[in-house]
Amino acid sequence: MLNLAAYHFAPVDDPRALADRLHEAASLAGLKGTILVAGEGINLFLAGEDAALRGFVAALREDPRFATLQAKYSHSERMPFARLKAKVKPEIISFRDDRATPLAAGRRAPVVDPPTLARWLAQGRRDDAGRPVVLLDTRNAQEVEHGTFAGALTLPITRFTELPGALAPHRDALRGTTVVSFCTGGIRCEKAVLWMHQDGMDNVVQLDGGILGYFEQVGAAGYDGRCFVFDDRVALDPQLQPLAD
């Protein structure tokens, strides 16, 4: 089975109509998983036969709104989802701050690509300007238990909406550093960076593609353990192999 994790911010005027269309296309392709649609974009967790899933993504990219959608793929021996669901939500990941979206900011959050981050880690956690690098994990405590970047700043949160309050005690210590926000696939760390910029922290970038993108491009460099995923595979190692298969 081929597995897909992907999200894309784009204005969606009729989320229900798009959710229904994507559900029909995914069903015809024999895919299972979850499709989330909101006025700010889409968030996908799907699995199926290789050609069918890649065909679904190719057709989705024919829509100009999603032409640059980034897809992160991994494999499993069996289907990790029980059924196919398409849901309409207020946000494609709940944060409850209208500033935390590229649609409000007018641009994506600034990024660092995985090879550059790996180089910064190899340089003793210094960026190319010599500033200290702090890795900020925006995931919840359950996910962190499975693994995170060595020495990362982790927060005692159970849901993403708790991040602003949990980060508050650390803000003074983060001044003068380059903060790299990261999460599983990129959506939470992107929203977190946009919120932090709007809230006066301009020294923050997101890890482009999240942990899964890092595993795909770099592997294990600087990472301890696995990355929790929200399906029957439980967690993936840096070779994108599942804990349960």
Buried (B, 14 or more C-beta within 10 A) or exposed (E): BBBBBBBBBBEBEEBEEBBBBBBEBBEEBBBBBBBBBBBBBBBBBBBBBEEBBBBBBEEBBEBEBBEEBEBBBBBBEEBBBEEBBBBBBEBBBEBEBEBBBBBEBEEEBBBBBBEBBBBBBEEEBBBEEEBBBBBBBBBBEEBBEBBBBEEBBBBEBEEBEEBBEEBEEEEEEBEEBBBBBBBBBBBBBBBBBBBBBBBEBEBBBBBBBBBBBBBBBBBBBBBEBBBBBBBBBBBBBBEBBBBEE
